[in-house]
């Protein structure tokens, strides 16, 4: 059986392949979403050298091999996902290590712990990231930090990110350092997300490696929060246009 998209009652969305009829087609074929605004929006592309069979009576997409495999799908409108780096798994190196201290508790329990970055001493953690095979190659990467202040104070926290990036068989260049500013609102232990500048390079591919250092820019006059700041997780928002790659080492689109 194939992948079926219901059009019962003509409710939005209706999935169609314009001008497909009941026929075998070779190469790539687009699946479109039809909505009440009378617009066709590209949604998926299926690539088969052996062709696609379209059954207009049930709105099914079927390959010559049976069900459509996720490895043969490309989303024409990429969606956002997170690459997650829990900072309790990052590497603490040298003497500039943030304190791993109690974050919250019941008042009498052992509680839960996180890294607290000092106001006056630049402290840092190290980690690496590999871009997944679902990554839409060449699209922007948006690094960011999840963090929280331990007190009900007003002020700014300046986070720094130092990184270098390379594709497979490429060369790691000199590092780049970017900064972002997060502002508190006087609420203790509030969860903040603060974005760094995006990484924009149309040549970035799947399996690229990013070697990173995250730190609090202690001593900067713009860092005005007079307390520690807990860094909970570092993530990269990236765009994905498939569940994986058609080949083990190449995207295929």
N, C-alpha and C positions, 0 to 999 in steps of 0.2 A: 504494500500500500504506500501511497505517497504522502506528502505533506499537504493537508487540507486547510483552506481558509474559508470560513463560512460567509455567505452572502445572503443568508436568510432575512427576508423583510427589507432588503436593500439598506440596512443600517450602516453607518460609517464605522470602520472603513471597509471598503470592498476591495479585494485583492484581485488584480487583473494583469494580464500580459497583453497589451494592445496589439491587435492584428496577428495574434498567434494562431488562432483557430485550433484545429486538431491536427497538429503536425509535428514532425521531428525537426529540430533546429540544431545547428552545429555552432560551436564556439560559445561566446558569452550571451546571456539573455537577461534582461532586466525584469524584475518583478516590481510593479508599481502599486502604490496605494491611491485609491480614488476616493475623494471626499465630496461633501455636499457643495463645496465651493467650485466644483467642476474642474478640479486640478489634479493632474497626475504627479505624484511625488515619488521619485526613485527611492527604493527601500532596500532591495537586495539584488545582487548580481550572482547568478549561478554560472559557473564555467565548466563545461563538459566538452571534451573533444569528441565524444561519441554522441552528443546531442541531448536535448531535453524533450520529453513528451509532455504536452500541455493538454489537459482534459477540461474543456470549457464548461461542461455540464456540472462539475463538482468543484471547480477552481482548485485543481490539484496540480502540483508540480512534481513530476516523477522523472527520475533518471533511468537510463537504460539498465542500470545496475540495481534498481530497486529504490529504497528510500534515499533521499538526499542526505549526504553526509555533511556534517558541520564544517568539515575541512574544505568544502567547495563553496562556501558562502562568503560573500563580501558585502558589507553594509555600505551603501552609497552615502548615507548620512551617519558619520561616526558618532559614537556615544562616549561619554566620559566615564572613567574609572580611576581608582586609586592604586598606586604602588605604595605599599605600607612598610614603614620601618619603625616598629616599636623601639623606643630609645633605650628601654631596659635591656635590649639585645645588642645595642651598639657597643663598640670597643672603647673603653676608657684607657688612655695612654699617657704616660709621663706624669708630671706633677700637677698639670692643670685639669684635674678631674673634678667634675661637679659632685656634690655630696648626694649620696643615695639615701634619702631620709624618708620618714613617715609623711605620707601625703594626707591621708584621712584615716579616721578610726571611729569606733563607737564611743570612744572616751575612756575605755578601759581595755580594749582589744589590742592585739599586735598591730592591726591596721594594714593599710596598703602603702607601698613605697614608690617613689619616683625620683628622678634626678632634679635637684634644685641648683640653679645657676646663680652664682654670686653677683652682687651689684658692683663690687670693686675689683674683682679678679677675673680676667678672661679665662673661662673654663670651656672645655670642648669634648665632643664625642666624635667617633669615626665610624664609617660604615660604607658599604658598596651596594649598588643597585644594578640589576640587569633588566633591560626592557623586554617585556614578554612578546610572544609571537602574535598576540592579538593586537599589538600596537599598529596604528595607522601611520605608516612610515612617513617621516618628514613633517609631521604635525607638531604643534607646540607642546612643550612640557611645562607644567606650572608647579614648581616646588612650594611647599608651605609647611608651617609648623603648628601643631596643636599645643597649647600651653595654658597655664593657669597661675594666677597670683595667690599667695597664701594669706594675704591680709586685705582689709578693706581700704586700700590706699589708691590714690589717683596718681597716674604717671605713665610714662612710655617705657617700653622695653625694646631694645635694638637687638635683633637676632641677625647673625651672620652665617652665610653658607659659602664654603670654599669647595670647588669641584673641578674635575677634569673628566672629559667624556671621550669615548672612542668606539667606533664600530669594530666588528671583527676584522682583523687584518689591517686595521688602521693604527695610527700612532696617537698616544696620549700627549696632548699639548700642555703648555703651562696652565696652571690653575686660574680660574676666574673666581673673584669674590663678589658676592652680592649681599645686600642688606635689606631688611624689612623692619618696619616699626609697628608694634602693637600697642594699643592704648587701653588702659584699664578704665572702668567706670565706677570704681569704689565698691564693687561686689567681690568679696573674698571667695576664692576657689571657683570663679566663673570660668567656663570653658571658652577659650578664644582660638580662632583660626586666623593666621596671618600669612599672606602670600608674599613670596619673593618674586622678583622679576622673572618672567617666563624665559625658558631656554628655547630659542627659535633657531632651527637649523634644518633646512629641507633635506639635508643629506643623512639625517639620523635614521637608522634602520633597526629592525628587531635584533635582539641580543646585544645591543650596545651596552657597554658598561659605564657607570658613573661612579667615580670614587669621590667620597664626600667627607667634609668636616663641618659640623654645626657648632656654633659657639654663641655666647652672649657677648656683645661688644662692650665689655665693662670699661668704664672710664670715659666713654663718649658723653659729651655734655647733653646730647639729646636723649640719652637713657636716664630718665628722671624717676623711675620707680625705685624708691628707697627700701628695697627688700629683695629677697631671693625671688626667682621666677621658675616655676616648674615647667620643664619641657617634657611633654607626654609622648608625642609621636611626631615623626617627620614623614611626610607623604609627598608623592608627585601625582598630580592630576594629569592623566594622559588620555588621548583619544584612541578608541579601539574600533576597528571596522571588520572584525571577524573573531571567531572563537580561537583561532590558531592560524598556522600557516600550512599551505598545501604541501610544501616540501619541508624536510627536517630542518634545513638551514636557510631557507629562503621563503619569502612571503608568497610569491606566486601570483600576485596581482599587479 
